[in-house]
Amino acid sequence: PSSNPLEKAGPDWGELAEKNMPGELRLAYELTALSDMRDAFNETRGNMSRENARFAEALLADYYHSQGSALLMYTSLRRAWPQLATAEQDTVPAYFLRMYYPLKYGDAIEKYSKKQNIDPNLVRGLILQESYYNTRAKSRVGATGLMQLMPPTAKDHARSLHVPFAASRLENPDVNVQLGTFHLRMLINMFNGNPYLAVASYNAGQGNVMKWRRAAPKKPLDEFLESIPFPETRNYVKRVTMLRATYARITGSARPGSAGVSAAGPTGVSPVRTNAYPDTRTGGTPVGPAAGTAALPKPIADGNKTPKTRRTTRSVWSAVSPPLLYSHPRSRC
């Protein structure tokens, strides 16, 4: 059978709704089926209760999706289906999985990921975590676009790539992904091919990750990642790993041992595992400093982050819900 969660056997939303929709929400559901979304929204809001919350939130997610309101859609999706982005997410109807895992901007993601020799599903997971695929997303400190790039960092990368730059161009998905994948490749190279440390740096800044790794150079990678002192960054790495693995299943490009870098690199997470990290004591063999056998490069200025902790620069998009642990019933995105 296919590992694609969108092709799983079992009832989808329509069948579940027809069978189990509470009577007070039946009209709202029928209006949704007729694409009368505004009346469906009003009917849903007027009849929400603690007892029917799952179905009401599912209907609201459908409405927000039809209106292009990604932030509200994700909030309602998480409330309706807390299994999303956890090991239990295959129990969620495929209809809502498609909402949760969009496949937008595929041409740009594939093109620039290939150019930088990065797994495109890692890029998809980062984009989902950073911006919910909102090209106009902007954090409080100015990180902009799909991959939440700071304009000064993006300007430097654009100069290196000989790409015309203006801050407004970061809202162009093609430009943002081109510069964002270049930035991600820079981080991966900085950590000797280790995508887990690169992802941690994307959130906390490379200076912080270098400092933490120097303090524990021989600690196995899985233990090191679990000991990251910023809870947000610990959960961020787990989350992006889970999102990448799910996108690999959806796109049919799941590769055993792939951790997110197309070139030879650390052994990664199987899409069916619930542990976020490779266990370096049982066969997962990360490259370079992840195995504790090589010194990290000297710290440089954190180009895409401020020198303070990532908590001061976190995207408004990542602050919506509580942190994710793989076995925890709640989701962060």
PATOR-715731 format. One record per residue (C-alpha): residue in three letters; x, y, z. Coordinates in steps of 0.001 Angstrom, whole numbers, plus 500000, padded with zeros to 6 digits. Example, Ala and Ser with C-alpha at 12.3 -4.5 7.8 and 13.67 -1.06 7.14 Angstrom:
2
{residu ala | X 512300 | Y 495500 | Z 507800}
{residu ser | X 513670 | Y 498940 | Z 507140}
//
This chain:
333
{residu pro | X 500000 | Y 500000 | Z 500000}
{residu ser | X 501045 | Y 503593 | Z 499387}
{residu ser | X 502721 | Y 505449 | Z 502251}
{residu asn | X 501210 | Y 508692 | Z 500964}
{residu pro | X 498804 | Y 509846 | Z 503698}
{residu leu | X 496636 | Y 511447 | Z 501007}
{residu glu | X 496033 | Y 508040 | Z 499424}
{residu lys | X 495207 | Y 506067 | Z 502532}
{residu ala | X 492235 | Y 503762 | Z 502787}
{residu gly | X 489334 | Y 504686 | Z 504989}
{residu pro | X 486613 | Y 507321 | Z 505151}
{residu asp | X 487359 | Y 510879 | Z 504124}
{residu trp | X 485722 | Y 514023 | Z 505455}
{residu gly | X 482554 | Y 513775 | Z 503366}
{residu glu | X 481738 | Y 510304 | Z 504610}
{residu leu | X 482558 | Y 511190 | Z 508216}
{residu ala | X 480479 | Y 514338 | Z 508058}
{residu glu | X 477486 | Y 512616 | Z 506503}
{residu lys | X 477552 | Y 509968 | Z 509210}
{residu asn | X 478542 | Y 511917 | Z 512319}
{residu met | X 477806 | Y 515621 | Z 511835}
{residu pro | X 475843 | Y 516953 | Z 514841}
{residu gly | X 472300 | Y 517928 | Z 513936}
{residu glu | X 472761 | Y 521587 | Z 514878}
{residu leu | X 475639 | Y 521835 | Z 512360}
{residu arg | X 474001 | Y 519867 | Z 509576}
{residu leu | X 472744 | Y 522971 | Z 507765}
{residu ala | X 476179 | Y 524604 | Z 507982}
{residu tyr | X 477748 | Y 521511 | Z 506442}
{residu glu | X 475200 | Y 521416 | Z 503639}
{residu leu | X 475802 | Y 525093 | Z 502909}
{residu thr | X 479534 | Y 524369 | Z 502733}
{residu ala | X 478870 | Y 521554 | Z 500279}
{residu leu | X 476925 | Y 524070 | Z 498168}
{residu ser | X 479841 | Y 526549 | Z 498366}
{residu asp | X 477650 | Y 529039 | Z 500221}
{residu met | X 480569 | Y 529750 | Z 502496}
{residu arg | X 479455 | Y 532991 | Z 504111}
{residu asp | X 476134 | Y 531563 | Z 505271}
{residu ala | X 477912 | Y 528364 | Z 506318}
{residu phe | X 480304 | Y 530424 | Z 508439}
{residu asn | X 477481 | Y 532311 | Z 510157}
{residu glu | X 475541 | Y 529115 | Z 510751}
{residu thr | X 478606 | Y 527418 | Z 512222}
{residu arg | X 479486 | Y 530300 | Z 514529}
{residu gly | X 475898 | Y 530533 | Z 515712}
{residu asn | X 475735 | Y 526881 | Z 516697}
{residu met | X 479218 | Y 526163 | Z 518092}
{residu ser | X 479407 | Y 524493 | Z 521480}
{residu arg | X 481904 | Y 522565 | Z 523548}
{residu glu | X 480220 | Y 519321 | Z 522529}
{residu asn | X 480443 | Y 519898 | Z 518761}
{residu ala | X 483754 | Y 521790 | Z 518745}
{residu arg | X 485652 | Y 519352 | Z 516519}
{residu phe | X 483078 | Y 519466 | Z 513738}
{residu ala | X 482546 | Y 523205 | Z 514098}
{residu glu | X 486276 | Y 523918 | Z 513862}
{residu ala | X 486546 | Y 521634 | Z 510843}
{residu leu | X 483789 | Y 523621 | Z 509123}
{residu leu | X 485499 | Y 526886 | Z 510045}
{residu ala | X 488791 | Y 525596 | Z 508642}
{residu asp | X 486995 | Y 524847 | Z 505386}
{residu tyr | X 485618 | Y 528385 | Z 505332}
{residu tyr | X 488944 | Y 530059 | Z 506100}
{residu his | X 490632 | Y 527931 | Z 503444}
{residu ser | X 488090 | Y 529122 | Z 500870}
{residu gln | X 488872 | Y 532729 | Z 501843}
{residu gly | X 492657 | Y 532300 | Z 501721}
{residu ser | X 492985 | Y 533076 | Z 505457}
{residu ala | X 495867 | Y 530725 | Z 506202}
{residu leu | X 496518 | Y 531730 | Z 509802}
{residu leu | X 492891 | Y 531269 | Z 510854}
{residu met | X 492647 | Y 528075 | Z 508810}
{residu tyr | X 495635 | Y 526512 | Z 510587}
{residu thr | X 494298 | Y 527547 | Z 513974}
{residu ser | X 490961 | Y 525838 | Z 513308}
{residu leu | X 492638 | Y 522790 | Z 511766}
{residu arg | X 494748 | Y 522271 | Z 514884}
{residu arg | X 491715 | Y 522569 | Z 517112}
{residu ala | X 489711 | Y 520116 | Z 515025}
{residu trp | X 492531 | Y 517652 | Z 514426}
{residu pro | X 495237 | Y 517883 | Z 517138}
{residu gln | X 496861 | Y 514788 | Z 515596}
{residu leu | X 498206 | Y 516918 | Z 512734}
{residu ala | X 502011 | Y 517016 | Z 512541}
{residu thr | X 502319 | Y 514193 | Z 515053}
{residu ala | X 502900 | Y 510480 | Z 514547}
{residu glu | X 499109 | Y 509994 | Z 514684}
{residu gln | X 498286 | Y 512351 | Z 511816}
{residu asp | X 497306 | Y 509572 | Z 509406}
{residu thr | X 494022 | Y 509366 | Z 511327}
{residu val | X 493116 | Y 512832 | Z 510002}
{residu pro | X 490907 | Y 512869 | Z 506882}
{residu ala | X 492927 | Y 513382 | Z 503696}
{residu tyr | X 490723 | Y 516385 | Z 502885}
{residu phe | X 492276 | Y 518287 | Z 505797}
{residu leu | X 495770 | Y 516898 | Z 505294}
{residu arg | X 495711 | Y 518546 | Z 501863}
{residu met | X 494877 | Y 521849 | Z 503520}
{residu tyr | X 497582 | Y 521440 | Z 506135}
{residu tyr | X 500345 | Y 520452 | Z 503709}
{residu pro | X 500060 | Y 522716 | Z 500656}
{residu leu | X 502171 | Y 522022 | Z 497590}
{residu lys | X 502519 | Y 525610 | Z 496433}
{residu tyr | X 505470 | Y 527102 | Z 494569}
{residu gly | X 506689 | Y 523654 | Z 493581}
{residu asp | X 508623 | Y 524831 | Z 490520}
{residu ala | X 510709 | Y 527323 | Z 492497}
{residu ile | X 511276 | Y 524910 | Z 495376}
{residu glu | X 512398 | Y 522087 | Z 493088}
{residu lys | X 514552 | Y 524354 | Z 490925}
{residu tyr | X 516513 | Y 526078 | Z 493669}
{residu ser | X 516693 | Y 523052 | Z 495964}
{residu lys | X 518276 | Y 521092 | Z 493151}
{residu lys | X 520668 | Y 523940 | Z 492446}
{residu gln | X 521775 | Y 523986 | Z 496094}
{residu asn | X 521717 | Y 520173 | Z 496400}
{residu ile | X 519122 | Y 520230 | Z 499191}
{residu asp | X 516144 | Y 517936 | Z 499665}
{residu pro | X 513167 | Y 520005 | Z 498432}
{residu asn | X 511004 | Y 518485 | Z 501152}
{residu leu | X 513242 | Y 520039 | Z 503779}
{residu val | X 512592 | Y 523394 | Z 502117}
{residu arg | X 508851 | Y 522699 | Z 502061}
{residu gly | X 508900 | Y 521881 | Z 505771}
{residu leu | X 510843 | Y 525033 | Z 506580}
{residu ile | X 508445 | Y 527185 | Z 504581}
{residu leu | X 505421 | Y 525656 | Z 506279}
{residu gln | X 506959 | Y 526260 | Z 509702}
{residu glu | X 508231 | Y 529760 | Z 508946}
{residu ser | X 505399 | Y 531348 | Z 506992}
{residu tyr | X 502506 | Y 528946 | Z 506321}
{residu tyr | X 503289 | Y 529563 | Z 502637}
{residu asn | X 502239 | Y 533188 | Z 503020}
{residu thr | X 504411 | Y 535182 | Z 500601}
{residu arg | X 503703 | Y 538397 | Z 502530}
{residu ala | X 504430 | Y 537042 | Z 506013}
{residu lys | X 506552 | Y 539436 | Z 508047}
{residu ser | X 507876 | Y 539049 | Z 511587}
{residu arg | X 508092 | Y 541826 | Z 514159}
{residu val | X 511738 | Y 542415 | Z 513277}
{residu gly | X 511236 | Y 542370 | Z 509522}
{residu ala | X 511950 | Y 538783 | Z 508417}
{residu thr | X 509961 | Y 538529 | Z 505222}
{residu gly | X 508366 | Y 536078 | Z 502851}
{residu leu | X 508156 | Y 532326 | Z 502488}
{residu met | X 511496 | Y 531534 | Z 504132}
{residu gln | X 511447 | Y 534532 | Z 506508}
{residu leu | X 514657 | Y 536218 | Z 505409}
{residu met | X 516023 | Y 539360 | Z 507009}
{residu pro | X 516543 | Y 542033 | Z 504310}
{residu pro | X 520250 | Y 542677 | Z 505108}
{residu thr | X 521031 | Y 538962 | Z 504895}
{residu ala | X 519008 | Y 538590 | Z 501723}
{residu lys | X 520781 | Y 541587 | Z 500201}
{residu asp | X 524180 | Y 539970 | Z 500829}
{residu his | X 523015 | Y 536703 | Z 499290}
{residu ala | X 521548 | Y 538511 | Z 496296}
{residu arg | X 524882 | Y 540200 | Z 495726}
{residu ser | X 526634 | Y 536825 | Z 495809}
{residu leu | X 524141 | Y 535398 | Z 493323}
{residu his | X 524102 | Y 538535 | Z 491131}
{residu val | X 520353 | Y 538851 | Z 491667}
{residu pro | X 518737 | Y 542326 | Z 491606}
{residu phe | X 517547 | Y 543121 | Z 495113}
{residu ala | X 515019 | Y 545295 | Z 496867}
{residu ala | X 513373 | Y 544437 | Z 500168}
{residu ser | X 509991 | Y 544296 | Z 498438}
{residu arg | X 511276 | Y 541495 | Z 496213}
{residu leu | X 511349 | Y 539163 | Z 499220}
{residu glu | X 507591 | Y 538839 | Z 498775}
{residu asn | X 508249 | Y 537317 | Z 495349}
{residu pro | X 508222 | Y 533538 | Z 495948}
{residu asp | X 510821 | Y 532800 | Z 493278}
{residu val | X 513278 | Y 535348 | Z 494674}
{residu asn | X 512624 | Y 534359 | Z 498275}
{residu val | X 513174 | Y 530656 | Z 497646}
{residu gln | X 516292 | Y 531333 | Z 495588}
{residu leu | X 517851 | Y 533379 | Z 498397}
{residu gly | X 516455 | Y 531170 | Z 501166}
{residu thr | X 517882 | Y 527954 | Z 499746}
{residu phe | X 521225 | Y 529707 | Z 499285}
{residu his | X 521097 | Y 530687 | Z 502971}
{residu leu | X 520151 | Y 527164 | Z 504018}
{residu arg | X 522998 | Y 525675 | Z 501973}
{residu met | X 525382 | Y 528120 | Z 503651}
{residu leu | X 524255 | Y 526848 | Z 507053}
{residu ile | X 524512 | Y 523214 | Z 506000}
{residu asn | X 528062 | Y 523800 | Z 504767}
{residu met | X 528927 | Y 525651 | Z 507954}
{residu phe | X 528016 | Y 522539 | Z 509959}
{residu asn | X 529850 | Y 520112 | Z 507670}
{residu gly | X 526746 | Y 518814 | Z 505947}
{residu asn | X 524564 | Y 518317 | Z 509020}
{residu pro | X 520992 | Y 519448 | Z 508267}
{residu tyr | X 519798 | Y 519136 | Z 511871}
{residu leu | X 522304 | Y 521678 | Z 513104}
{residu ala | X 521561 | Y 523842 | Z 510058}
{residu val | X 517844 | Y 523813 | Z 510897}
{residu ala | X 518602 | Y 524647 | Z 514531}
{residu ser | X 520704 | Y 527568 | Z 513269}
{residu tyr | X 517877 | Y 528734 | Z 511037}
{residu asn | X 515858 | Y 529239 | Z 514206}
{residu ala | X 518405 | Y 530184 | Z 516878}
{residu gly | X 521263 | Y 531647 | Z 514841}
{residu gln | X 524478 | Y 529884 | Z 513891}
{residu gly | X 526480 | Y 531529 | Z 516676}
{residu asn | X 524281 | Y 529985 | Z 519351}
{residu val | X 524410 | Y 526524 | Z 517798}
{residu met | X 528210 | Y 526696 | Z 517451}
{residu lys | X 528507 | Y 527703 | Z 521090}
{residu trp | X 526267 | Y 524856 | Z 522255}
{residu arg | X 528078 | Y 522298 | Z 520124}
{residu arg | X 531486 | Y 523410 | Z 521354}
{residu ala | X 530269 | Y 522918 | Z 524901}
{residu ala | X 529339 | Y 519289 | Z 524119}
{residu pro | X 531422 | Y 518217 | Z 521089}
{residu lys | X 531225 | Y 514467 | Z 521765}
{residu lys | X 527575 | Y 514221 | Z 522738}
{residu pro | X 525598 | Y 512004 | Z 520300}
{residu leu | X 523516 | Y 514081 | Z 517938}
{residu asp | X 520131 | Y 512956 | Z 519250}
{residu glu | X 521151 | Y 513764 | Z 522826}
{residu phe | X 522645 | Y 517069 | Z 521760}
{residu leu | X 519471 | Y 518159 | Z 520001}
{residu glu | X 517366 | Y 517190 | Z 523004}
{residu ser | X 519660 | Y 519266 | Z 525231}
{residu ile | X 519399 | Y 522511 | Z 523229}
{residu pro | X 518737 | Y 525157 | Z 525894}
{residu phe | X 516068 | Y 527019 | Z 523911}
{residu pro | X 512803 | Y 525011 | Z 524102}
{residu glu | X 511582 | Y 526778 | Z 520984}
{residu thr | X 514596 | Y 525615 | Z 518988}
{residu arg | X 514370 | Y 522035 | Z 520272}
{residu asn | X 510774 | Y 521849 | Z 519151}
{residu tyr | X 511538 | Y 523693 | Z 515922}
{residu val | X 514051 | Y 521041 | Z 514814}
{residu lys | X 511652 | Y 518227 | Z 515684}
{residu arg | X 508840 | Y 519963 | Z 513903}
{residu val | X 510709 | Y 520703 | Z 510675}
{residu thr | X 511968 | Y 517113 | Z 510660}
{residu met | X 508390 | Y 515842 | Z 510949}
{residu leu | X 507086 | Y 518219 | Z 508293}
{residu arg | X 509899 | Y 517216 | Z 505918}
{residu ala | X 509168 | Y 513522 | Z 506444}
{residu thr | X 505468 | Y 514058 | Z 505747}
{residu tyr | X 506173 | Y 516033 | Z 502585}
{residu ala | X 508487 | Y 513226 | Z 501466}
{residu arg | X 505600 | Y 510783 | Z 501806}
{residu ile | X 503182 | Y 513101 | Z 500012}
{residu thr | X 505520 | Y 513802 | Z 497091}
{residu gly | X 506631 | Y 510184 | Z 496837}
{residu ser | X 510260 | Y 511061 | Z 497384}
{residu ala | X 510838 | Y 509489 | Z 500781}
{residu arg | X 514301 | Y 507990 | Z 500772}
{residu pro | X 515569 | Y 505767 | Z 503588}
{residu gly | X 518446 | Y 507517 | Z 505263}
{residu ser | X 517689 | Y 510930 | Z 503810}
{residu ala | X 517946 | Y 513691 | Z 506360}
{residu gly | X 517309 | Y 516586 | Z 504066}
{residu val | X 520507 | Y 516957 | Z 502029}
{residu ser | X 520713 | Y 515428 | Z 498589}
{residu ala | X 524448 | Y 514891 | Z 498800}
{residu ala | X 526016 | Y 512361 | Z 501142}
{residu gly | X 525188 | Y 513427 | Z 504652}
{residu pro | X 523775 | Y 512325 | Z 507972}
{residu thr | X 521412 | Y 509434 | Z 508222}
{residu gly | X 517945 | Y 510803 | Z 508737}
{residu val | X 514536 | Y 509992 | Z 510063}
{residu ser | X 512387 | Y 507353 | Z 508470}
{residu pro | X 508975 | Y 508849 | Z 507714}
{residu val | X 507335 | Y 506243 | Z 509926}
{residu arg | X 509501 | Y 506879 | Z 512993}
{residu thr | X 508205 | Y 508995 | Z 515834}
{residu asn | X 511661 | Y 509844 | Z 517142}
{residu ala | X 512708 | Y 513119 | Z 515580}
{residu tyr | X 516432 | Y 512500 | Z 515420}
{residu pro | X 518834 | Y 509813 | Z 514211}
{residu asp | X 520288 | Y 507804 | Z 517078}
{residu thr | X 524011 | Y 508032 | Z 516557}
{residu arg | X 524520 | Y 505064 | Z 518862}
{residu thr | X 522431 | Y 502682 | Z 516734}
{residu gly | X 523510 | Y 503331 | Z 513190}
{residu gly | X 522644 | Y 506971 | Z 512494}
{residu thr | X 526005 | Y 508461 | Z 511554}
{residu pro | X 525961 | Y 512200 | Z 511031}
{residu val | X 528817 | Y 513860 | Z 509224}
{residu gly | X 531488 | Y 516008 | Z 510851}
{residu pro | X 530775 | Y 517823 | Z 514093}
{residu ala | X 527474 | Y 516024 | Z 514585}
{residu ala | X 529488 | Y 512910 | Z 515381}
{residu gly | X 531726 | Y 514902 | Z 517697}
{residu thr | X 534836 | Y 514204 | Z 515650}
{residu ala | X 535538 | Y 517590 | Z 514096}
{residu ala | X 535781 | Y 521130 | Z 515348}
{residu leu | X 533160 | Y 523614 | Z 514273}
{residu pro | X 534190 | Y 526743 | Z 512398}
{residu lys | X 534708 | Y 529877 | Z 514414}
{residu pro | X 531563 | Y 531901 | Z 515099}
{residu ile | X 530571 | Y 534547 | Z 512625}
{residu ala | X 527860 | Y 537147 | Z 512845}
{residu asp | X 524436 | Y 535538 | Z 512734}
{residu gly | X 523455 | Y 536871 | Z 509354}
{residu asn | X 519756 | Y 536100 | Z 509403}
{residu lys | X 519251 | Y 536497 | Z 513159}
{residu thr | X 519983 | Y 539134 | Z 515754}
{residu pro | X 522715 | Y 538389 | Z 518335}
{residu lys | X 520009 | Y 537931 | Z 520956}
{residu thr | X 518124 | Y 534707 | Z 521404}
{residu arg | X 515752 | Y 533635 | Z 518658}
{residu arg | X 512889 | Y 534347 | Z 521037}
{residu thr | X 513272 | Y 538063 | Z 520280}
{residu thr | X 513027 | Y 537514 | Z 516543}
{residu arg | X 510597 | Y 534643 | Z 516242}
{residu ser | X 508135 | Y 534922 | Z 513436}
{residu val | X 504622 | Y 535917 | Z 514377}
{residu trp | X 503578 | Y 532877 | Z 512367}
{residu ser | X 505353 | Y 530476 | Z 514718}
{residu ala | X 503916 | Y 532014 | Z 517874}
{residu val | X 500340 | Y 530932 | Z 517367}
{residu ser | X 500243 | Y 527689 | Z 519341}
{residu pro | X 502194 | Y 525721 | Z 521920}
{residu pro | X 505362 | Y 523752 | Z 521100}
{residu leu | X 505132 | Y 520318 | Z 519533}
{residu leu | X 506502 | Y 517102 | Z 520965}
{residu tyr | X 506111 | Y 514093 | Z 518713}
{residu ser | X 503965 | Y 512104 | Z 521106}
{residu his | X 502113 | Y 515171 | Z 522329}
{residu pro | X 498532 | Y 515521 | Z 521081}
{residu arg | X 498957 | Y 519185 | Z 520196}
{residu ser | X 500622 | Y 520780 | Z 517214}
{residu arg | X 502558 | Y 523962 | Z 516672}
{residu cys | X 501763 | Y 524774 | Z 513076}
//
